[in-house]
Amino acid sequence: MASKLAFSLAMFSSLVLLLVVGSDAGSISIYWGQNGQEGTLAETCATGNYEYVNLAFLATFGNGQTPMINLAGHCDPYSNGCTGLSSDIKSCQAQGIKVILSIGGASGSYSLVSAADAREVATYLWNNFLGGQSATRPLGNAVLDGIDFDIEGGSGEYWDDLARYLSAYSKRGKKVYLTAAPQCPYPDAWVGGALQTGLFDYVWVQFFNNPPCQYSSAATSNLEDAWKQWTTDIPATKIFLGLPAAPDAAGSGFIPVSDLTSQVLPAIKGSDKYGGVMLWSKFYDDQSGYSSSIKSDV
């Protein structure tokens, strides 16, 4: 009897330990698509390093423009040459990886000029990348898992409308995940209002190229203060720490692996909203091996 009790207690203790250890376990999100030398999408997923892959970018849309995807040197959308990615997308999803279309980018041509414009863009995204139907789906018949808002220019208006219209499509079957990549100064100038809708599942905050709220080797206080504000004030499911995957990937904000794992992550992983780390981008991660180095600590 005593041995059975001891065994039961040992099993219970192990279960509690697993729950405690797993409660703050995070994921890695990566941006893919902006450099033809970063390997294929299928190869990216096969590394086992990423739980989310953002296809960057649908860089032209809104205000009456013909939407156009730009995947750098990977494929030519003008000749319908990106439909071959459909098999790669399905391969990633079969491994449990969410593949998300990122709209916007730092140098895109995009804007929303009205709520009606937002509805038209949402309809286009649904029919051409999500669960809808179109004869000219740019990525073939694969159904993406959601839409990422990487809005870095133009007006901050009507992105909340776009989020509402996209979220409504979840009622038709497969959930449409909504993610966003705001800058770390709070609130974000472009999607700050949209984030307050509470419709976003994952928010990967860009803690780089923003000295007032990014990591400094002298102190982590600026980053920690900004992190607390984002995790407190934004009604998202999970918040991610957005970082450059190598020093050359951004003008500033790169965190050496040793500093990330010994200082930064221990300071932020206690948050209930901690989701993990987002990296820009796959090309730079290939050079640095950053994701492989931090995977066990995230």
Secondary structure, DSSP 8 states (H G I E B T S, - for coil): -HHHHHHHHHHHHHHHHHHHHHHT--EEEEEESS-TTS--HHHHHHTS--SEEEEEEEEEESTT---EE--TTS--GGGTTTTTHHHHHHHHHHTT-EEEEEEEETT-EE---SHHHHHHHHHHHHHHHSSS--TT-TTTT---SEEEEEE-SS--SSHHHHHHHHHHGGGGSS--EEEE--BSSSS-TTTHHHHTTS--SEEEEE-SS-GGGS-BTTBSHHHHHHHHHHHHH---SEEEEEEESSGGGSSS----HHHIIIIIHHHHTTSTTEEEEEEE-HHHHHHH-HHHHHTTT-
